[in-house]
Amino acid sequence: MAKNLIPSDLQLEITQIKSAIGGKQNQRDTLRSLGLKRIGHTVVRTADAVTVGMLNTVPHLVKVEEAK
């Protein structure tokens, strides 16, 4: 579900699954802006346009699920 998300009112559970070390600076900044600090860290965010844009920047570093 991480690829090509669209904005909606859903709550998304975002988990970092890979390290940002060696990645581009904008990808590291994006993870930090999402509130992710380390591998295995999970945050819950609304699927608004800003969040979806950030997730589409780093789909290979995060796992996205619908929050329960």
Buried (B, 14 or more C-beta within 10 A) or exposed (E): EBEEBEEEEBEBBBBBEEEBEEBEEEBBBBBEEBEBEEEEEBBEBBBEEEBBEBBBBBBEBBBBEEEE
